[in-house]
Amino acid sequence: RPSGGGLRRAPQDGRLEEINKEFLCDPKFSDEEDLEEKLAVFKEKYMEFDLNNQGEIDLMSVKRMMEKMGAPKTHLELKKMISEVTGGVSETISYQDFVNVMLGKRSAVLKLVMMFEGKANESNPKPSGPPPERDIASLP
């Protein structure tokens, strides 16, 4: 990332913070536990994957996100994910769409991936080296 990225991110941070305030004031989400903390996490995640700082996550950004999480997808699968999040009306994911999916009751693919990303990062590392030797009796 080029130095100065923090300066370019400041206006976007402010825009996303305004959107977070709208969600905090929305009665639809008043029963959501730890809403303020969740919104702060969502904002960080969103900014991490909004690679062009335009306030939208495009196909290539979703592709990189999925690859980074160890779950690469085909272009068709990525388009389906974006369509699922946006309701088919856009080819990019806005922050509002992103938060609605993350807070929503629907079990969108993106939501599942984001929820399990944290769990995958803290799981036990895979053993290295050759697999242990087995004899015929241990086979299923």
Order of alpha helices (4+ residues) and beta strands (2+ residues): alpha-alpha-beta-alpha-alpha-beta-alpha-alpha
